[in-house]
Amino acid sequence: MNRKDHWEHVYSTGTIEKLGWYEPHLQTSLDWIKELSSDADAPIIDVGGGASTLADDLLHAGYRSVTVLDISARALKAIKTRMGKEAELVTWIEGDITSVELPTNHYELWHDRAVFHFLTIPEQQQKYRENLSKALKPDGSLIIGTFALEAPPKCSGLPIQRYSPKRLGDTLGREFVLKRHRKELHITPSGVEQMYLYCHLQKNT
Ligand SMILES: C[S@@+](CC[C@H](N)C(=O)[O-])C[C@H]1O[C@@H](n2cnc3c(N)ncnc32)[C@H](O)[C@@H]1O
């Protein structure tokens, strides 16, 4: 099964609230975004946003330029249905982050929770980095949540790359400077412990 088929299948079965990564609100992400971005018009992209409530929460916090990108049409359909009329205030992109065309130097903040860690092959990581580097403005912020070293080796049944702050910094390269990190224990709806690592990195000017 290819990557897109995997994710379409994931979102075709069961309810969103039962997915392993589900949280009612991505509170750490939201808190960090609010700290980092005081401009309500700052373009923010949530890469692999799935059906999370981050887009809703960002709109409610006053942000007016929110983009959600995901490989799964079903995930985007689910979130749009949930948001109803508010969905019209968000820009939606259906695409694979390793190949989708994004605008140059456009976003002030790039958010990714539990997406980059699925890229276990250096060539895929390189493609992600190229898109990140192109689309994020100089000085822009990257908030990225991956599984930490002590987390399970798989997520959603797929092998993942686990990270320490140093390993993530090394993988993203010198263009990005690590500003802050924290670990956070996530318990899946079925009771499995998954330690996440959240990092804030800033793109060099
Ligand atoms: C583990 S879920 C996390 C969803 C959301 N970020 C959250 O924290 O609730 C991973 C999401 O990334 C999407 N995804 C996986 N690989 C992707 C890729 N290469 N490009 C874009 N989206 C991808 C999946 O469809 C899924 O919605």
The ligand as an SDF file (V2000), in Angstrom:
LIG
                    3D

 27 29  0  0  0  0  0  0  0  0999 V2000
   -0.1090   10.9290   12.9500 C   0  0  0  0  0  0  0  0  0  0  0  0
   -1.1690   11.9400   12.0220 S   0  0  0  0  0  0  0  0  0  0  0  0
   -1.0370   13.5080   12.8630 C   0  0  0  0  0  0  0  0  0  0  0  0
   -2.1860   14.4270   12.5470 C   0  0  0  0  0  0  0  0  0  0  0  0
   -2.1150   15.7930   13.2390 C   0  0  0  0  0  0  0  0  0  0  0  0
   -0.8820   16.5000   12.9200 N   0  0  0  0  0  0  0  0  0  0  0  0
   -2.2600   15.6590   14.7200 C   0  0  0  0  0  0  0  0  0  0  0  0
   -1.2910   15.8450   15.4620 O   0  0  0  0  0  0  0  0  0  0  0  0
   -3.3830   15.3570   15.1700 O   0  0  0  0  0  0  0  0  0  0  0  0
   -0.1960   12.2060   10.5570 C   0  0  0  0  0  0  0  0  0  0  0  0
   -0.9250   13.0410    9.5150 C   0  0  0  0  0  0  0  0  0  0  0  0
   -0.0170   13.3740    8.4720 O   0  0  0  0  0  0  0  0  0  0  0  0
   -0.5930   13.0900    7.2220 C   0  0  0  0  0  0  0  0  0  0  0  0
    0.5420   12.7270    6.3570 N   0  0  0  0  0  0  0  0  0  0  0  0
    1.3110   11.6240    6.4400 C   0  0  0  0  0  0  0  0  0  0  0  0
    2.2950   11.6570    5.5330 N   0  0  0  0  0  0  0  0  0  0  0  0
    2.1480   12.8270    4.8580 C   0  0  0  0  0  0  0  0  0  0  0  0
    2.8520   13.4460    3.8000 C   0  0  0  0  0  0  0  0  0  0  0  0
    3.9140   12.8400    3.2280 N   0  0  0  0  0  0  0  0  0  0  0  0
    2.4300   14.6510    3.3520 N   0  0  0  0  0  0  0  0  0  0  0  0
    1.3610   15.2640    3.9080 C   0  0  0  0  0  0  0  0  0  0  0  0
    0.6430   14.7130    4.9250 N   0  0  0  0  0  0  0  0  0  0  0  0
    1.0400   13.5200    5.3920 C   0  0  0  0  0  0  0  0  0  0  0  0
   -1.5900   11.9750    7.4680 C   0  0  0  0  0  0  0  0  0  0  0  0
   -2.6280   11.9260    6.5340 O   0  0  0  0  0  0  0  0  0  0  0  0
   -2.0820   12.3280    8.8570 C   0  0  0  0  0  0  0  0  0  0  0  0
   -3.1890   13.1860    8.8160 O   0  0  0  0  0  0  0  0  0  0  0  0
  1  2  1  0
  2  3  1  0
  2 10  1  0
  3  4  1  0
  4  5  1  0
  5  6  1  0
  5  7  1  0
  7  8  2  0
  7  9  1  0
 10 11  1  0
 11 12  1  0
 11 26  1  0
 12 13  1  0
 13 14  1  0
 13 24  1  0
 14 15  1  0
 14 23  1  0
 15 16  2  0
 16 17  1  0
 17 18  1  0
 17 23  2  0
 18 19  1  0
 18 20  2  0
 20 21  1  0
 21 22  2  0
 22 23  1  0
 24 25  1  0
 24 26  1  0
 26 27  1  0
M  CHG  2   2   1   9  -1
M  END
$$$$
